Amino acid sequence: MTSFTPFSALAGGLLIGSAAILLLWLNGRIAGVTGMITGLLVKPSTAPGWRMLFLVGLVVGTALYAYLGNSTPLRRGFPTPLLIVAGLLTGYGTAQANGCTSGHGVCGMARFSVRSFVATGTFLVVAIATTFVLRHVAGVAA
């Protein structure tokens, strides 16, 4: 991990935490991206505006970062079919956990939810195992 920059990591964490706090304080909602997407696409609600704005902000923020930082958010060196399978498995896992890392890891753990601690721990263990298998067993480059 030669490109670790603690200040950008700290800034990103502060921005994510601030967004989660503001959404909860101003709208009374938990900042779980899976729930937002579900509320827009699967079970349309009567108030989709805040969900759409939050998700658009994620996409625009990523594009702005890539543009200003002269970098790309894309995973280079990974086969596209593998990325598609990874996305589908991630979606399945978040459905089983009733939430994703933003809902459980950021918001749930901040509220001391036991379920969120278990879900986040499971996310981490699976991510570490998957990284090990892909890099050291299957030989997929970083």
C-alpha positions in Angstrom: 0.0 0.0 0.0 2.4 2.6 -1.2 -0.2 5.3 -2.1 -1.8 5.6 1.3 -2.4 9.3 2.1 -3.6 9.8 5.7 -4.9 13.3 5.1 -7.1 12.4 2.1 -8.4 9.4 4.1 -9.2 11.6 7.1 -10.9 14.2 4.8 -13.0 11.4 3.2 -14.0 10.0 6.5 -15.0 13.4 7.8 -17.1 14.1 4.7 -18.8 10.7 4.9 -19.5 11.1 8.6 -20.7 14.7 8.1 -23.1 13.6 5.4 -24.5 10.8 7.5 -25.0 13.1 10.5 -26.6 15.9 8.4 -29.0 13.4 6.7 -30.0 12.0 10.1 -30.4 15.5 11.8 -32.1 17.2 8.9 -34.2 14.4 7.4 -34.4 11.7 10.2 -33.0 9.1 7.8 -30.1 6.7 8.0 -27.5 7.1 5.2 -27.6 3.5 3.9 -27.0 3.5 0.2 -28.6 0.1 -0.3 -31.8 1.4 1.3 -31.7 4.5 -0.8 -31.4 2.5 -4.1 -34.2 0.1 -2.9 -36.4 3.1 -2.1 -35.9 4.4 -5.6 -36.0 1.3 -7.8 -37.5 -1.6 -6.0 -40.0 -0.1 -3.6 -40.7 3.4 -4.8 -41.6 5.7 -2.0 -43.6 8.9 -1.9 -40.5 11.0 -1.1 -37.8 10.0 -3.6 -36.2 13.4 -3.8 -33.7 13.2 -1.0 -32.6 9.7 -2.0 -32.0 10.9 -5.6 -30.0 13.9 -4.4 -27.9 11.9 -2.1 -27.1 9.3 -4.8 -26.4 11.9 -7.5 -24.0 13.6 -5.0 -22.1 10.3 -4.7 -21.7 10.0 -8.4 -20.9 13.7 -9.0 -18.5 13.7 -6.0 -16.6 10.7 -7.5 -16.5 12.2 -10.9 -15.2 15.5 -9.5 -12.5 13.7 -7.5 -11.4 11.8 -10.5 -11.3 15.0 -12.6 -9.5 17.2 -10.0 -7.2 14.4 -8.8 -6.3 13.3 -12.3 -7.1 9.7 -11.3 -9.8 7.2 -12.1 -12.2 5.4 -9.8 -12.2 2.4 -12.1 -10.5 -0.9 -11.1 -7.7 -1.3 -13.7 -6.3 -4.8 -14.1 -9.5 -6.6 -13.1 -11.4 -8.6 -15.7 -14.8 -7.0 -16.4 -16.7 -10.3 -15.9 -15.1 -10.6 -12.5 -16.2 -7.1 -11.6 -19.8 -7.9 -12.7 -19.8 -11.0 -10.5 -18.4 -9.0 -7.6 -21.1 -6.4 -8.0 -23.9 -9.1 -8.1 -22.4 -10.9 -5.0 -22.1 -7.6 -3.2 -25.8 -6.8 -3.9 -26.8 -10.3 -2.7 -24.8 -9.9 0.5 -26.2 -6.5 1.3 -29.7 -7.9 0.8 -28.9 -10.7 3.2 -27.5 -8.3 5.8 -30.4 -5.8 5.4 -27.9 -3.1 4.6 -24.4 -2.2 3.3 -21.3 -0.8 4.8 -22.6 2.8 4.8 -25.8 1.8 6.7 -24.2 -0.7 9.1 -20.6 0.4 9.2 -21.0 4.1 9.4 -24.5 4.7 10.8 -25.3 1.4 12.6 -22.1 1.2 14.5 -22.3 4.8 15.5 -25.7 4.0 17.1 -24.1 0.9 18.8 -26.3 -1.5 17.0 -25.2 -5.1 17.7 -26.6 -6.2 14.4 -24.5 -3.6 12.6 -21.3 -4.7 14.4 -21.9 -8.3 13.3 -22.7 -7.3 9.7 -19.6 -5.0 9.5 -17.4 -7.7 11.0 -18.8 -10.1 8.4 -18.2 -7.6 5.6 -14.5 -7.2 6.7 -13.8 -10.9 7.0 -15.3 -11.7 3.6 -13.4 -8.8 2.0 -10.1 -10.0 3.5 -10.7 -13.6 2.4 -11.8 -12.5 -1.1 -8.7 -10.3 -1.5 -6.4 -13.1 -0.4 -8.0 -15.6 -2.7 -8.0 -13.3 -5.7 -4.4 -12.1 -5.3 -2.6 -15.1 -3.9 -4.6 -18.1 -5.2 -6.1 -16.8 -8.5 -3.3 -14.4 -9.3 -5.4 -11.4 -10.1 -3.2 -8.3 -9.9 -4.0 -5.4 -7.7 
